[in-house]
């Protein structure tokens, strides 16, 4: 049974757990903190589940600190600082969530979805389905039975981050995200024990005020910064896509923004909606990786789509399990080198 319990401000002290199904809203205390406990059904691993939301080890909006994950973000009520900690082993996990700031209450209400509560692996894990998976995918699930697909529902944050990743190396994208948040985001709401440097991503108004020279200093070319500005200009409509259930509708809406293509839309859906079928067609590495993992030979996007066709509806799950298996494809030739235009 999934259980939610209202808690006090001290993340180290349990309150009496609710015995009913569903969620009981976290209570506010004298320190303006809201807190809850989520008990997932079945195996669960917090780090493996939410790790994909972190933009590198130095992401100012997501910091691992003293055994907990610290996140900072905005919702309709304002900014929030959130602390997430898993207690208990794989099959007896409890995730303790505490939030501070104007957006704390809404942040706590959104935590189960963010943590993967709506991501149902029961069909994928059934013996009949597992029997039809490639051995390497079964190995990945065996090694990572507690992985879920998180859903943040925070559209603009994801759109901006993914646009920054377009056609550049991971190093460049992470550096740009870190630079922009450090200079144009807000300090996260104060919270006991919070790590230094935790930042809230910029609001639409703050993104609009980023001058051209700061995009340049962040290593972001004009194509990406212009695409971000087009998305920011329709921020309210972009955020409303969080409530749209159809991945096809969300993809079509995102792709109506010039500069956003199928790869960007897929990467956004994976983070905001936890879409189990979304695969990143057009990725620099993914098709070759999937081909090598499943056939021993590299392939292109069309080949990857064909290879994953038997698992339509769960293609993202299969890809995650391939990576979780520990498989690494052979590398040939030089890597794509980061380009630095900041001093030109």
Secondary structure, DSSP 4 states (H G I P E B T S, - for coil): --EEEEE-S-TTSPPPPP-SSB-PPPEE-TT-EEEEEEE-SS---HHHHHGGGS-STT-TTEEEETTEEEEEEEETTEEEEEEEEEES-GGG-EEEEEEESTTHHHHHHHHHHHTTTT---TTTTSHHHHHTS-HHHHHHHHHTTT--------HHHHHHHHHHTTTS-HHHHHHHHHHHHHHHSEEPPP-TTPPTT-EEPPPHHHHHT--HHHHHHTT--HHHHHHHHHHHHTHHHHHHGGG---HHHHHHHHHTSTT--HHHHHHHHHHHT--SS---TT-TTHHHHHHHHHHSS---HHHHHHHHGGGTT-HHHHHHHHHHTT------SPPPPP---TT-
